[in-house]
Amino acid sequence: MNVPEITVKEVHAMQEKGDPFTLLDIREQWENDLVTIDGSHFVTMEEVPSKFSEFDKDKPMVIYCHTGVRSAAVTSYLLEQGFLDVKSMAGGIHAWAIQIDPTLPTY
């Protein structure tokens, strides 16, 4: 399955416009403690199957991790669960720190 992706610039533009969407950080706790994107919701990748019933299926969702590998897997999983508008943020928080907010630490 080709996983739908969105660029960090497109996600930032959605934030700037105030578009309603869920930004989901699925990294590990230590990664979230180190750096996060304002306005994102945090659920570890392992918790997604037990928590996806809490997600709004009618609201677009963008998933991110460190570089985009884990978020692609979770995006694929959520699409299989019946979510219609889910995208993986290409390049993850690493790309966000480089292209959008260089004040954020990288790891």
Residue pairs with C-beta under 8 A, 6 or more apart in sequence:
1 76
1 79
3 72
3 75
3 76
3 79
3 88
4 75
4 79
4 86
4 87
4 88
5 68
5 72
5 87
5 88
5 89
5 90
6 62
6 87
6 88
6 89
6 90
7 89
7 90
7 91
7 95
8 89
8 90
8 91
8 95
8 96
8 99
8 100
9 99
9 100
11 23
11 62
11 89
11 96
12 96
12 100
14 21
14 62
15 23
15 39
19 60
20 59
20 60
21 59
21 60
21 61
21 62
22 41
22 55
22 56
22 59
22 60
22 61
22 62
23 37
23 39
23 40
23 41
23 61
23 62
23 64
24 40
24 41
24 42
24 43
24 55
24 61
24 62
24 63
24 64
24 74
25 32
25 36
25 37
25 40
25 41
25 42
25 43
25 64
25 65
25 93
26 43
26 44
26 45
26 48
26 63
26 64
26 65
26 70
26 71
26 74
27 42
27 44
27 45
27 64
27 65
27 66
27 70
27 93
28 44
28 45
29 44
31 66
31 93
31 107
32 42
34 105
34 107
35 93
35 97
35 104
35 105
35 106
35 107
36 42
36 93
37 64
37 93
37 96
37 101
40 64
43 51
45 65
45 70
45 73
45 74
48 74
48 77
48 78
49 77
52 78
52 81
52 83
55 61
55 78
55 83
57 82
57 83
57 84
59 85
60 85
60 86
60 87
61 78
61 83
61 85
61 86
61 87
62 86
62 87
62 88
62 89
63 71
63 74
63 75
63 78
63 86
63 87
63 88
63 89
64 71
64 88
64 89
64 92
64 93
64 96
65 71
65 74
65 92
65 93
66 92
66 93
66 94
66 107
67 91
67 92
67 94
67 95
68 88
68 89
68 90
68 91
68 92
68 95
71 88
71 89
71 92
72 88
74 88
75 86
75 87
75 88
78 86
79 86
89 95
89 96
91 99
93 104
94 106
94 107
96 104
97 104
97 105
97 106
98 106
